């Protein structure tokens, strides 16, 4: 697939989007926050033992192309721990133009999925635009995915709090 794959605190995040949407720049922002790069530009995905596992082609492993800068060696810039040979795909992030800002999910109550090789992976769409810290948004999505895996859903918690508040208000003082 065309995209970037990183390991963000144990969550395998596949970042996809149109050419020039900021996938590599977002991945660099995640590396600064402690993530590890699995693949940039070309992500190979295979189905292994019930999981989708992403890797990079041997030739490009550990390298990224950053527009305006060129090809960089990630391990030379961020250390050997900043690259990883493979990672399970846990989350797919699609970077969308900021013009689609009002078309993305705002509550997170009904998680979307993205199909890869017949498997459905949690999918989040994040609008990108000037002034938005896309790496921070992807980091939050990864941490939310990690919490959901542990059984804690922040969106459900807020929804229940809202329902309780409305029920109390309708019953009067």
N, CA and C atoms as an extended XYZ file, in Angstrom:
519
Properties=species:S:1:pos:R:3:atomname:S:1:resname:S:1:resid:I:1 pbc="F F F"
N         0.843       -1.177        0.000 N   UNK     1
C         0.000        0.000        0.000 CA  UNK     1
C         0.886        1.237        0.000 C   UNK     1
N         0.325        2.322       -0.506 N   UNK     2
C         1.014        3.605       -0.459 CA  UNK     2
C         0.684        4.264        0.869 C   UNK     2
N         1.687        4.522        1.699 N   UNK     3
C         1.468        5.153        2.990 CA  UNK     3
C         2.708        5.072        3.848 C   UNK     3
N         2.542        5.354        5.123 N   UNK     4
C         3.613        5.248        6.122 CA  UNK     4
C         3.105        4.349        7.242 C   UNK     4
N         3.996        3.542        7.768 N   UNK     5
C         3.646        2.660        8.877 CA  UNK     5
C         4.594        2.939       10.027 C   UNK     5
N         4.015        3.188       11.216 N   UNK     6
C         4.812        3.435       12.420 CA  UNK     6
C         4.279        2.600       13.574 C   UNK     6
N         5.140        2.401       14.551 N   UNK     7
C         4.761        1.789       15.816 CA  UNK     7
C         4.727        2.924       16.827 C   UNK     7
N         3.523        3.294       17.263 N   UNK     8
C         3.359        4.382       18.226 CA  UNK     8
C         2.952        3.788       19.566 C   UNK     8
N         3.933        3.644       20.465 N   UNK     9
C         3.696        3.105       21.811 CA  UNK     9
C         2.993        1.751       21.782 C   UNK     9
N         3.413        0.900       20.854 N   UNK    10
C         2.844       -0.444       20.767 CA  UNK    10
C         1.656       -0.568       19.839 C   UNK    10
N         1.171        0.528       19.307 N   UNK    11
C         0.047        0.505       18.365 CA  UNK    11
C         0.602        0.672       16.959 C   UNK    11
N         0.327       -0.286       16.098 N   UNK    12
C         0.760       -0.207       14.705 CA  UNK    12
C        -0.178        0.685       13.921 C   UNK    12
N         0.334        1.819       13.436 N   UNK    13
C        -0.483        2.823       12.761 CA  UNK    13
C        -0.071        2.917       11.299 C   UNK    13
N        -1.013        2.635       10.407 N   UNK    14
C        -0.819        2.804        8.973 CA  UNK    14
C        -1.436        4.145        8.590 C   UNK    14
N        -0.616        5.061        8.073 N   UNK    15
C        -1.073        6.396        7.687 CA  UNK    15
C        -1.183        6.433        6.173 C   UNK    15
N        -2.404        6.719        5.687 N   UNK    16
C        -2.628        6.772        4.248 CA  UNK    16
C        -3.255        8.121        3.887 C   UNK    16
N        -3.287        8.416        2.621 N   UNK    17
C        -3.871        9.660        2.136 CA  UNK    17
C        -3.332        9.951        0.749 C   UNK    17
N        -3.877       10.962        0.138 N   UNK    18
C        -3.445       11.343       -1.197 CA  UNK    18
C        -1.986       11.783       -1.176 C   UNK    18
N        -1.354       11.732       -2.329 N   UNK    19
C         0.014       12.198       -2.464 CA  UNK    19
C         0.102       13.655       -2.022 C   UNK    19
N         1.081       13.970       -1.172 N   UNK    20
C         1.253       15.329       -0.681 CA  UNK    20
C         0.383       15.688        0.508 C   UNK    20
N        -0.330       14.708        1.085 N   UNK    21
C        -1.229       14.994        2.210 CA  UNK    21
C        -0.493       15.146        3.541 C   UNK    21
N         0.792       14.773        3.585 N   UNK    22
C         1.557       14.938        4.820 CA  UNK    22
C         1.844       13.656        5.565 C   UNK    22
N         1.774       12.523        4.888 N   UNK    23
C         2.004       11.235        5.563 CA  UNK    23
C         3.411       11.160        6.168 C   UNK    23
N         4.424       11.451        5.357 N   UNK    24
C         5.799       11.361        5.856 CA  UNK    24
C         6.078       12.410        6.921 C   UNK    24
N         5.575       13.608        6.726 N   UNK    25
C         5.767       14.669        7.723 CA  UNK    25
C         5.110       14.288        9.047 C   UNK    25
N         3.940       13.675        8.968 N   UNK    26
C         3.259       13.200       10.178 CA  UNK    26
C         4.089       12.107       10.851 C   UNK    26
N         4.632       11.187       10.048 N   UNK    27
C         5.457       10.115       10.609 CA  UNK    27
C         6.684       10.691       11.307 C   UNK    27
N         7.315       11.724       10.729 N   UNK    28
C         8.467       12.366       11.373 CA  UNK    28
C         8.046       12.958       12.722 C   UNK    28
N         6.888       13.605       12.758 N   UNK    29
C         6.381       14.155       14.015 CA  UNK    29
C         6.152       13.074       15.057 C   UNK    29
N         5.745       11.895       14.622 N   UNK    30
C         5.559       10.773       15.544 CA  UNK    30
C         6.900       10.218       16.016 C   UNK    30
N         7.904       10.196       15.128 N   UNK    31
C         9.233        9.735       15.519 CA  UNK    31
C         9.800       10.623       16.623 C   UNK    31
N         9.584       11.919       16.504 N   UNK    32
C        10.040       12.863       17.531 CA  UNK    32
C         9.364       12.552       18.865 C   UNK    32
N         8.138       12.006       18.808 N   UNK    33
C         7.382       11.658       20.015 CA  UNK    33
C         7.665       10.228       20.484 C   UNK    33
N         8.661        9.571       19.898 N   UNK    34
C         9.055        8.247       20.372 CA  UNK    34
C         8.584        7.076       19.543 C   UNK    34
N         7.912        7.311       18.437 N   UNK    35
C         7.464        6.214       17.577 CA  UNK    35
C         8.647        5.623       16.828 C   UNK    35
N         8.415        4.465       16.216 N   UNK    36
C         9.417        3.811       15.373 CA  UNK    36
C         8.852        3.660       13.967 C   UNK    36
N         9.677        3.916       12.975 N   UNK    37
C         9.272        3.786       11.579 CA  UNK    37
C         9.365        2.332       11.132 C   UNK    37
N         8.305        1.870       10.501 N   UNK    38
C         8.305        0.546        9.881 CA  UNK    38
C         8.528        0.708        8.378 C   UNK    38
N         7.765        1.607        7.761 N   UNK    39
C         7.882        1.788        6.306 CA  UNK    39
C         7.413        3.179        5.916 C   UNK    39
N         8.037        3.713        4.879 N   UNK    40
C         7.627        4.995        4.307 CA  UNK    40
C         7.382        4.806        2.821 C   UNK    40
N         6.290        5.331        2.357 N   UNK    41
C         5.898        5.346        0.951 CA  UNK    41
C         5.325        4.007        0.488 C   UNK    41
N         6.087        2.939        0.568 N   UNK    42
C         5.606        1.613        0.158 CA  UNK    42
C         5.545        0.717        1.388 C   UNK    42
N         4.336        0.301        1.758 N   UNK    43
C         4.135       -0.555        2.922 CA  UNK    43
C         3.665       -1.913        2.429 C   UNK    43
N         4.426       -2.935        2.721 N   UNK    44
C         4.026       -4.299        2.368 CA  UNK    44
C         3.250       -4.883        3.538 C   UNK    44
N         2.089       -5.451        3.227 N   UNK    45
C         1.247       -6.022        4.278 CA  UNK    45
C         0.937       -7.466        3.931 C   UNK    45
N         1.112       -8.328        4.925 N   UNK    46
C         0.786       -9.744        4.733 CA  UNK    46
C        -0.047      -10.225        5.916 C   UNK    46
N        -0.813      -11.270        5.672 N   UNK    47
C        -1.654      -11.864        6.703 CA  UNK    47
C        -0.879      -13.018        7.328 C   UNK    47
N        -0.557      -12.898        8.621 N   UNK    48
C         0.255      -13.895        9.307 CA  UNK    48
C        -0.394      -14.263       10.634 C   UNK    48
N        -0.780      -15.497       10.795 N   UNK    49
C        -1.292      -15.994       12.078 CA  UNK    49
C        -2.454      -15.198       12.637 C   UNK    49
N        -3.349      -14.726       11.790 N   UNK    50
C        -4.507      -13.977       12.249 CA  UNK    50
C        -4.298      -12.479       12.335 C   UNK    50
N        -3.105      -11.994       12.032 N   UNK    51
C        -2.808      -10.556       12.081 CA  UNK    51
C        -2.330      -10.062       10.723 C   UNK    51
N        -2.565       -8.778       10.472 N   UNK    52
C        -1.955       -8.113        9.332 CA  UNK    52
C        -0.625       -7.546        9.807 C   UNK    52
N         0.446       -7.890        9.120 N   UNK    53
C         1.780       -7.464        9.527 CA  UNK    53
C         2.381       -6.633        8.401 C   UNK    53
N         2.859       -5.438        8.761 N   UNK    54
C         3.438       -4.512        7.789 CA  UNK    54
C         4.961       -4.545        7.857 C   UNK    54
N         5.582       -4.422        6.695 N   UNK    55
C         7.033       -4.325        6.582 CA  UNK    55
C         7.349       -3.339        5.462 C   UNK    55
N         8.632       -3.028        5.337 N   UNK    56
C         9.105       -2.185        4.241 CA  UNK    56
C         9.882       -3.057        3.265 C   UNK    56
N         9.929       -2.658        1.994 N   UNK    57
C        10.841       -3.349        1.074 CA  UNK    57
C        12.275       -3.227        1.606 C   UNK    57
N        13.084       -4.257        1.431 N   UNK    58
C        14.451       -4.261        1.969 CA  UNK    58
C        15.237       -3.022        1.573 C   UNK    58
N        15.127       -2.601        0.332 N   UNK    59
C        15.921       -1.487       -0.168 CA  UNK    59
C        15.622       -0.174        0.554 C   UNK    59
N        14.353        0.048        0.918 N   UNK    60
C        13.978        1.344        1.512 CA  UNK    60
C        13.827        1.309        3.028 C   UNK    60
N        14.055        0.159        3.651 N   UNK    61
C        13.878        0.051        5.113 CA  UNK    61
C        14.778        1.045        5.842 C   UNK    61
N        14.169        1.875        6.684 N   UNK    62
C        14.920        2.840        7.475 CA  UNK    62
C        15.117        4.189        6.801 C   UNK    62
N        14.598        4.338        5.602 N   UNK    63
C        14.734        5.598        4.874 CA  UNK    63
C        13.368        6.238        4.654 C   UNK    63
N        13.372        7.572        4.600 N   UNK    64
C        12.160        8.329        4.300 CA  UNK    64
C        12.501        9.403        3.280 C   UNK    64
N        11.502        9.738        2.475 N   UNK    65
C        11.647       10.852        1.539 CA  UNK    65
C        10.793       11.994        2.053 C   UNK    65
N        11.441       13.119        2.314 N   UNK    66
C        10.762       14.308        2.820 CA  UNK    66
C        10.850       15.376        1.734 C   UNK    66
N         9.702       15.813        1.249 N   UNK    67
C         9.696       16.816        0.185 CA  UNK    67
C        10.409       18.088        0.638 C   UNK    67
N        11.277       18.569       -0.227 N   UNK    68
C        12.042       19.764        0.069 CA  UNK    68
C        13.371       19.469        0.743 C   UNK    68
N        13.505       18.283        1.339 N   UNK    69
C        14.748       17.898        2.007 CA  UNK    69
C        15.425       16.769        1.242 C   UNK    69
N        14.649       15.764        0.882 N   UNK    70
C        15.182       14.605        0.170 CA  UNK    70
C        15.069       13.355        1.008 C   UNK    70
N        15.906       12.378        0.692 N   UNK    71
C        15.881       11.096        1.386 CA  UNK    71
C        16.728       11.201        2.648 C   UNK    71
N        16.161       10.727        3.758 N   UNK    72
C        16.878       10.747        5.039 CA  UNK    72
C        17.011        9.328        5.574 C   UNK    72
N        18.066        9.089        6.342 N   UNK    73
C        18.276        7.837        7.040 CA  UNK    73
C        17.764        8.044        8.462 C   UNK    73
N        16.649        7.428        8.780 N   UNK    74
C        15.968        7.652       10.059 CA  UNK    74
C        16.842        7.248       11.241 C   UNK    74
N        17.520        6.117       11.148 N   UNK    75
C        18.367        5.661       12.269 CA  UNK    75
C        19.516        6.629       12.533 C   UNK    75
N        20.070        7.228       11.474 N   UNK    76
C        21.156        8.188       11.670 CA  UNK    76
C        20.666        9.444       12.384 C   UNK    76
N        19.434        9.857       12.116 N   UNK    77
C        18.899       11.068       12.732 CA  UNK    77
C        18.309       10.835       14.118 C   UNK    77
N        17.610        9.708       14.309 N   UNK    78
C        16.848        9.491       15.538 CA  UNK    78
C        17.307        8.287       16.366 C   UNK    78
N        18.301        7.562       15.894 N   UNK    79
C        18.796        6.408       16.636 CA  UNK    79
C        18.202        5.103       16.139 C   UNK    79
N        18.873        4.023       16.431 N   UNK    80
C        18.477        2.707       15.951 CA  UNK    80
C        17.088        2.290       16.436 C   UNK    80
N        16.688        2.740       17.622 N   UNK    81
C        15.367        2.384       18.162 CA  UNK    81
C        14.226        3.048       17.384 C   UNK    81
N        14.554        3.953       16.475 N   UNK    82
C        13.520        4.662       15.716 CA  UNK    82
C        13.073        3.899       14.469 C   UNK    82
N        13.638        2.726       14.243 N   UNK    83
C        13.177        1.897       13.131 CA  UNK    83
C        12.795        0.519       13.658 C   UNK    83
N        11.885       -0.097       12.967 N   UNK    84
C        11.387       -1.416       13.353 CA  UNK    84
C        11.165       -2.226       12.078 C   UNK    84
N        11.570       -3.477       12.036 N   UNK    85
C        11.449       -4.244       10.798 CA  UNK    85
C        10.016       -4.613       10.410 C   UNK    85
N         9.132       -4.798       11.398 N   UNK    86
C         7.738       -5.141       11.097 CA  UNK    86
C         6.853       -4.797       12.294 C   UNK    86
N         5.556       -4.679       12.013 N   UNK    87
C         4.606       -4.365       13.089 CA  UNK    87
C         3.215       -4.771       12.644 C   UNK    87
N         2.421       -5.257       13.583 N   UNK    88
C         1.011       -5.574       13.327 CA  UNK    88
C         0.256       -4.275       13.044 C   UNK    88
N        -0.651       -4.302       12.082 N   UNK    89
C        -1.476       -3.132       11.764 CA  UNK    89
C        -2.677       -3.133       12.711 C   UNK    89
N        -2.739       -2.116       13.594 N   UNK    90
C        -3.827       -1.999       14.562 CA  UNK    90
C        -4.805       -0.886       14.210 C   UNK    90
N        -4.334        0.104       13.467 N   UNK    91
C        -5.113        1.309       13.214 CA  UNK    91
C        -4.733        1.875       11.853 C   UNK    91
N        -5.745        2.276       11.089 N   UNK    92
C        -5.506        2.956        9.812 CA  UNK    92
C        -5.977        4.393        9.970 C   UNK    92
N        -5.099        5.334        9.644 N   UNK    93
C        -5.416        6.762        9.681 CA  UNK    93
C        -5.409        7.268        8.245 C   UNK    93
N        -6.496        7.907        7.824 N   UNK    94
C        -6.532        8.557        6.525 CA  UNK    94
C        -6.436       10.056        6.749 C   UNK    94
N        -5.424       10.674        6.143 N   UNK    95
C        -5.284       12.127        6.202 CA  UNK    95
C        -6.155       12.723        5.113 C   UNK    95
N        -7.069       13.606        5.509 N   UNK    96
C        -8.030       14.214        4.587 CA  UNK    96
C        -7.772       15.709        4.489 C   UNK    96
N        -8.116       16.310        3.348 N   UNK    97
C        -7.964       17.777        3.234 CA  UNK    97
C        -8.832       18.493        4.259 C   UNK    97
N        -8.377       19.658        4.731 N   UNK    98
C        -9.143       20.399        5.747 CA  UNK    98
C       -10.510       20.815        5.226 C   UNK    98
N       -10.698       20.820        3.902 N   UNK    99
C       -12.023       21.139        3.344 CA  UNK    99
C       -13.058       20.081        3.734 C   UNK    99
N       -12.594       18.897        4.134 N   UNK   100
C       -13.490       17.818        4.573 CA  UNK   100
C       -13.708       17.834        6.084 C   UNK   100
N       -13.312       18.917        6.757 N   UNK   101
C       -13.353       19.004        8.219 CA  UNK   101
C       -14.720       18.631        8.786 C   UNK   101
N       -15.798       19.070        8.151 N   UNK   102
C       -17.133       18.808        8.684 CA  UNK   102
C       -17.694       17.458        8.253 C   UNK   102
N       -16.926       16.684        7.479 N   UNK   103
C       -17.401       15.384        7.018 CA  UNK   103
C       -16.817       14.225        7.816 C   UNK   103
N       -15.975       14.516        8.798 N   UNK   104
C       -15.367       13.442        9.590 CA  UNK   104
C       -16.134       13.252       10.897 C   UNK   104
N       -15.964       12.063       11.476 N   UNK   105
C       -16.630       11.719       12.731 CA  UNK   105
C       -16.164       12.667       13.839 C   UNK   105
N       -17.116       13.188       14.597 N   UNK   106
C       -16.755       14.128       15.659 CA  UNK   106
C       -16.885       13.517       17.048 C   UNK   106
N       -17.591       12.407       17.185 N   UNK   107
C       -17.813       11.836       18.513 CA  UNK   107
C       -17.061       10.528       18.755 C   UNK   107
N       -16.876        9.725       17.750 N   UNK   108
C       -16.166        8.456       17.919 CA  UNK   108
C       -16.986        7.360       18.560 C   UNK   108
N       -18.312        7.484       18.510 N   UNK   109
C       -19.163        6.469       19.136 CA  UNK   109
C       -19.241        5.193       18.310 C   UNK   109
N       -19.246        5.324       17.001 N   UNK   110
C       -19.328        4.176       16.102 CA  UNK   110
C       -18.037        4.072       15.302 C   UNK   110
N       -17.069        3.313       15.778 N   UNK   111
C       -15.791        3.217       15.074 CA  UNK   111
C       -15.975        2.702       13.645 C   UNK   111
N       -15.212        3.290       12.729 N   UNK   112
C       -15.211        2.853       11.335 CA  UNK   112
C       -14.106        1.817       11.168 C   UNK   112
N       -14.203        1.052       10.071 N   UNK   113
C       -13.153        0.090        9.769 CA  UNK   113
C       -12.673        0.284        8.336 C   UNK   113
N       -11.476       -0.210        8.084 N   UNK   114
C       -10.844       -0.167        6.764 CA  UNK   114
C       -10.450       -1.598        6.438 C   UNK   114
N       -10.801       -2.072        5.257 N   UNK   115
C       -10.532       -3.459        4.908 CA  UNK   115
C        -9.193       -3.604        4.180 C   UNK   115
N        -8.372       -4.497        4.694 N   UNK   116
C        -7.103       -4.856        4.080 CA  UNK   116
C        -7.019       -6.379        4.076 C   UNK   116
N        -6.847       -6.959        2.906 N   UNK   117
C        -6.733       -8.412        2.756 CA  UNK   117
C        -7.864       -9.151        3.470 C   UNK   117
N        -9.066       -8.605        3.385 N   UNK   118
C       -10.229       -9.232        3.987 CA  UNK   118
C       -10.381       -9.015        5.486 C   UNK   118
N        -9.459       -8.298        6.099 N   UNK   119
C        -9.509       -8.027        7.537 CA  UNK   119
C        -9.963       -6.588        7.759 C   UNK   119
N       -10.774       -6.368        8.784 N   UNK   120
C       -11.291       -5.032        9.086 CA  UNK   120
C       -10.496       -4.436       10.251 C   UNK   120
N        -9.859       -3.301        9.966 N   UNK   121
C        -9.005       -2.618       10.938 CA  UNK   121
C        -9.673       -1.293       11.307 C   UNK   121
N        -9.593       -0.897       12.578 N   UNK   122
C       -10.151        0.385       13.011 CA  UNK   122
C        -9.594        1.502       12.137 C   UNK   122
N       -10.480        2.413       11.729 N   UNK   123
C       -10.126        3.475       10.779 CA  UNK   123
C       -10.561        4.835       11.315 C   UNK   123
N        -9.646        5.797       11.273 N   UNK   124
C        -9.928        7.164       11.708 CA  UNK   124
C        -9.514        8.102       10.582 C   UNK   124
N       -10.365        9.086       10.293 N   UNK   125
C       -10.042       10.108        9.304 CA  UNK   125
C        -9.682       11.392       10.032 C   UNK   125
N        -8.534       11.962        9.676 N   UNK   126
C        -8.059       13.175       10.328 CA  UNK   126
C        -7.854       14.261        9.275 C   UNK   126
N        -8.570       15.399        9.425 N   UNK   127
C        -8.350       16.504        8.491 CA  UNK   127
C        -7.001       17.174        8.748 C   UNK   127
N        -6.310       17.513        7.674 N   UNK   128
C        -5.020       18.198        7.785 CA  UNK   128
C        -5.147       19.580        7.172 C   UNK   128
N        -4.411       20.504        7.710 N   UNK   129
C        -4.425       21.869        7.190 CA  UNK   129
C        -3.418       22.711        7.918 C   UNK   129
N        -3.226       23.928        7.458 N   UNK   130
C        -2.262       24.830        8.097 CA  UNK   130
C        -2.569       25.017        9.582 C   UNK   130
N        -1.536       24.910       10.394 N   UNK   131
C        -1.684       25.138       11.829 CA  UNK   131
C        -2.131       23.937       12.628 C   UNK   131
N        -2.541       22.866       11.966 N   UNK   132
C        -2.968       21.665       12.694 CA  UNK   132
C        -1.763       20.777       12.960 C   UNK   132
N        -1.641       20.259       14.164 N   UNK   133
C        -0.561       19.353       14.524 CA  UNK   133
C        -1.043       17.932       14.250 C   UNK   133
N        -0.871       17.500       13.007 N   UNK   134
C        -1.393       16.208       12.578 CA  UNK   134
C        -0.745       15.061       13.348 C   UNK   134
N         0.542       15.156       13.620 N   UNK   135
C         1.218       14.096       14.381 CA  UNK   135
C         0.588       13.947       15.761 C   UNK   135
N         0.240       15.062       16.390 N   UNK   136
C        -0.405       14.999       17.704 CA  UNK   136
C        -1.772       14.304       17.599 C   UNK   136
N        -2.536       14.616       16.537 N   UNK   137
C        -3.848       13.993       16.364 CA  UNK   137
C        -3.714       12.483       16.141 C   UNK   137
N        -2.725       12.068       15.355 N   UNK   138
C        -2.496       10.644       15.125 CA  UNK   138
C        -2.057        9.970       16.423 C   UNK   138
N        -1.226       10.640       17.209 N   UNK   139
C        -0.788       10.106       18.494 CA  UNK   139
C        -1.982        9.891       19.423 C   UNK   139
N        -2.889       10.845       19.466 N   UNK   140
C        -4.085       10.715       20.298 CA  UNK   140
C        -4.952        9.557       19.811 C   UNK   140
N        -5.106        9.427       18.498 N   UNK   141
C        -5.891        8.319       17.948 CA  UNK   141
C        -5.272        6.976       18.322 C   UNK   141
N        -3.930        6.895       18.293 N   UNK   142
C        -3.246        5.649       18.658 CA  UNK   142
C        -3.459        5.328       20.139 C   UNK   142
N        -3.351        6.335       21.000 N   UNK   143
C        -3.566        6.112       22.433 CA  UNK   143
C        -5.019        5.729       22.717 C   UNK   143
N        -5.957        6.348       21.998 N   UNK   144
C        -7.373        5.986       22.137 CA  UNK   144
C        -7.579        4.527       21.724 C   UNK   144
N        -6.944        4.112       20.641 N   UNK   145
C        -7.040        2.720       20.186 CA  UNK   145
C        -6.494        1.772       21.241 C   UNK   145
N        -5.393        2.149       21.858 N   UNK   146
C        -4.796        1.327       22.908 CA  UNK   146
C        -5.752        1.189       24.094 C   UNK   146
N        -6.371        2.288       24.501 N   UNK   147
C        -7.335        2.240       25.607 CA  UNK   147
C        -8.557        1.402       25.253 C   UNK   147
N        -9.046        1.536       24.025 N   UNK   148
C       -10.204        0.731       23.588 CA  UNK   148
C        -9.878       -0.753       23.644 C   UNK   148
N        -8.652       -1.098       23.259 N   UNK   149
C        -8.226       -2.496       23.316 CA  UNK   149
C        -8.244       -3.018       24.747 C   UNK   149
N        -7.999       -2.109       25.699 N   UNK   150
C        -8.006       -2.488       27.114 CA  UNK   150
C        -9.401       -2.419       27.726 C   UNK   150
N       -10.416       -2.042       26.904 N   UNK   151
C       -11.791       -2.012       27.374 CA  UNK   151
C       -12.300       -0.663       27.829 C   UNK   151
N       -11.514        0.387       27.646 N   UNK   152
C       -11.930        1.723       28.063 CA  UNK   152
C       -12.210        2.566       26.833 C   UNK   152
N       -13.436        3.122       26.750 N   UNK   153
C       -13.841        3.909       25.593 CA  UNK   153
C       -14.227        5.307       26.068 C   UNK   153
N       -13.402        6.285       25.730 N   UNK   154
C       -13.634        7.663       26.189 CA  UNK   154
C       -14.913        8.250       25.611 C   UNK   154
N       -15.216        7.936       24.351 N   UNK   155
C       -16.424        8.469       23.720 CA  UNK   155
C       -17.677        7.912       24.403 C   UNK   155
N       -17.672        6.619       24.709 N   UNK   156
C       -18.811        6.020       25.413 CA  UNK   156
C       -18.961        6.617       26.812 C   UNK   156
N       -17.841        6.847       27.479 N   UNK   157
C       -17.878        7.444       28.811 CA  UNK   157
C       -18.543        8.823       28.766 C   UNK   157
N       -18.136        9.651       27.807 N   UNK   158
C       -18.722       10.982       27.687 CA  UNK   158
C       -20.195       10.898       27.313 C   UNK   158
N       -20.550       10.000       26.395 N   UNK   159
C       -21.942        9.837       25.986 CA  UNK   159
C       -22.812        9.434       27.174 C   UNK   159
N       -22.322        8.518       27.998 N   UNK   160
C       -23.092        8.095       29.172 CA  UNK   160
C       -23.249        9.245       30.165 C   UNK   160
N       -22.202       10.032       30.346 N   UNK   161
C       -22.262       11.186       31.229 CA  UNK   161
C       -23.306       12.185       30.719 C   UNK   161
N       -23.333       12.398       29.419 N   UNK   162
C       -24.306       13.303       28.802 CA  UNK   162
C       -25.730       12.777       28.981 C   UNK   162
N       -25.937       11.485       28.751 N   UNK   163
C       -27.270       10.889       28.927 CA  UNK   163
C       -27.737       11.003       30.377 C   UNK   163
N       -26.826       10.763       31.324 N   UNK   164
C       -27.171       10.895       32.747 CA  UNK   164
C       -27.554       12.333       33.085 C   UNK   164
N       -26.820       13.294       32.527 N   UNK   165
C       -27.109       14.713       32.751 CA  UNK   165
C       -28.477       15.084       32.189 C   UNK   165
N       -28.784       14.603       30.988 N   UNK   166
C       -30.098       14.906       30.371 CA  UNK   166
C       -31.226       14.258       31.154 C   UNK   166
N       -31.011       13.034       31.644 N   UNK   167
C       -32.029       12.359       32.435 CA  UNK   167
C       -32.291       13.101       33.745 C   UNK   167
N       -31.226       13.560       34.389 N   UNK   168
C       -31.376       14.308       35.640 CA  UNK   168
C       -32.076       15.632       35.388 C   UNK   168
N       -31.776       16.293       34.282 N   UNK   169
C       -32.408       17.584       33.951 CA  UNK   169
C       -33.891       17.409       33.647 C   UNK   169
N       -34.257       16.294       33.011 N   UNK   170
C       -35.665       16.079       32.663 CA  UNK   170
C       -36.494       15.696       33.892 C   UNK   170
N       -35.858       15.188       34.941 N   UNK   171
C       -36.571       14.829       36.161 CA  UNK   171
C       -36.780       16.015       37.079 C   UNK   171
N       -36.143       17.139       36.740 N   UNK   172
C       -36.313       18.343       37.549 CA  UNK   172
C       -35.383       18.384       38.735 C   UNK   172
N       -35.427       19.495       39.480 N   UNK   173
C       -34.526       19.652       40.642 CA  UNK   173
C       -34.874       18.745       41.787 C   UNK   173
